[in-house]
Amino acid sequence: MSDYLLKINGISASYGDEDIVKSVSFSMLPGEIVCIVGESGSGKSTLIKAIHGMSDLKITGGNIVFDGTDITSLPAKDRRKLMGSGIGLIPQNPGASFNPIRKLDVQFRESLAAHDMPFDENRIDDMLRIIGLQHGKSVLKNRPFELSGGMNQRIAIAAAMMFEPRLLLCDEATSALDVTTAGAVVEELLKIRKTNGTSILLVTHHLGIARKMADNIGIMKDGRLIEYGSTDKIFDSPENEYTKKLIRDVPRLKK
């Protein structure tokens, strides 16, 4: 079995005739945090969808290996088993995860049942406390539209972590949040890595967040990974002119 938890080998993907992701390759070790940075339209969210196996996306080249198994063309039934305990997803918009008008405890119950897991209210409460939400049992009695964006995003993190995934995919998980809330979510993700050894792949347009979180950073432009390396290398000695431009514009966050 490979030492790598995830290997992306020349993956290309499209929604139609033209590839949005083009021959992207990189690998992740267990417990590693990788941030893929790029502007809107660079293909970074499509890359997340390719790994997660979204049905509206076509893989046109390369393959994806998770924990030694090629998952590129897994049947839908097998992929559903993998999602959750193997690979979790935190979407950019929690509305993509939750029905806005149904109580959250009902949605948690249904999601756990779909993976043959019991609904343990105390365990859910503990998970919500870990990501900074006190009184979790009462919070779950609310509907998503009754809560703030920051609270919904934290609950989306808790929902993904209930299955203790080995790899957590984060699709612009902080982009819709204010600076203070985004910083708090970053701290909670770092805490999850420290506590559970979870690998995290986060795509973002914010190099400052990547600098605070990542072990390695990839820069995407026009569907291609144009530069990849350790966080120190990307910031201290970038090679690509586009990377240099992004770094000149980065907000400075304390490491």
Stockholm file with secondary structure:
# STOCKHOLM 1.0

chainA/1-255         MSDYLLKINGISASYGDEDIVKSVSFSMLPGEIVCIVGESGSGKSTLIKAIHGMSDLKITGGNIVFDGTDITSLPAKDRRKLMGSGIGLIPQNPGASFNPIRKLDVQFRESLAAHDMPFDENRIDDMLRIIGLQHGKSVLKNRPFELSGGMNQRIAIAAAMMFEPRLLLCDEATSALDVTTAGAVVEELLKIRKTNGTSILLVTHHLGIARKMADNIGIMKDGRLIEYGSTDKIFDSPENEYTKKLIRDVPRLKK
#=GR chainA/1-255 SS CCSCSEEEEEEEEESSSSEEEEEEEEEECTTCEEEEECCTTSSHHHHHHHHHTCTTCEEEEEEEEETTEECTTCCHHHHHHHBTTTEEEECSSGGGTSCTTSCHHHHHHHHHHHTTCCCCHHHHHHHHHHTTCSSHHHHTTSCGGGSCHHHHHHHHHHHHHTTCCSEEEEESTTTTSCHHHHHHHHHHHHHHHHHHCCEEEEEESCHHHHHHHCSEEEEEETTEEEEEEEHHHHHHSCCSHHHHHHHHTCCCCCC
#=GC SS_cons         CCSCSEEEEEEEEESSSSEEEEEEEEEECTTCEEEEECCTTSSHHHHHHHHHTCTTCEEEEEEEEETTEECTTCCHHHHHHHBTTTEEEECSSGGGTSCTTSCHHHHHHHHHHHTTCCCCHHHHHHHHHHTTCSSHHHHTTSCGGGSCHHHHHHHHHHHHHTTCCSEEEEESTTTTSCHHHHHHHHHHHHHHHHHHCCEEEEEESCHHHHHHHCSEEEEEETTEEEEEEEHHHHHHSCCSHHHHHHHHTCCCCCC
//
